[in-house]
Amino acid sequence: MTAILRATLAALAVALVAVPAAMARPDASPATKQPVIKVKSAQFGNILTRRDRQALYFWNVERRDFKVHCTGACARAWPPLIVPFRSAVARKLPGISGTFGTIRRPDGRLQLTRNRLPLYTYAHERPNQVLCDDVNGWFVIRL
């Protein structure tokens, strides 16, 4: 057997082992940084935030049908938490209640959801700040 044939067969064997292993993992890789974390708030207890500690909200209007209704000016005030692909977050995260997923926005981007509700930040807040809990149907995500 020639050296080229042996190298080709070895590469093929590695590929055949790697493909099923990758396909068996539908959730995000443990090495992938999840886009959300749990943070302790003095006022609200444990809340869900982006990694930069920007509080996350849901809009009660979207509870009716679990569809995106916050677009245009609403989405400028309440920016959606966009993820690059579905597997950017695991369905379950250690220490965080709820089931995560994504929803396709009208503009085609994927927005992160928790318990089927699209997640948003508030544009006028700084990290570690919650200004709009129970304001016009917006609620901070309490864990």
Number of C-alpha atoms within 10 A of each C-alpha: 5 6 8 9 10 11 11 10 12 12 11 12 11 10 11 11 10 11 10 10 9 10 9 8 11 11 15 18 14 9 6 11 12 16 16 20 21 21 20 14 15 7 8 14 11 16 21 24 25 18 15 12 17 22 30 26 29 22 21 14 16 16 13 8 10 15 16 19 15 20 15 10 9 11 15 13 15 22 19 27 19 19 16 11 13 19 17 18 24 20 18 15 15 8 9 15 14 13 14 19 21 24 21 15 17 12 7 8 14 20 22 25 23 18 13 18 26 30 27 29 24 22 13 11 13 14 12 13 13 21 12 17 14 12 10 10 13 18 17 24 19 18 15
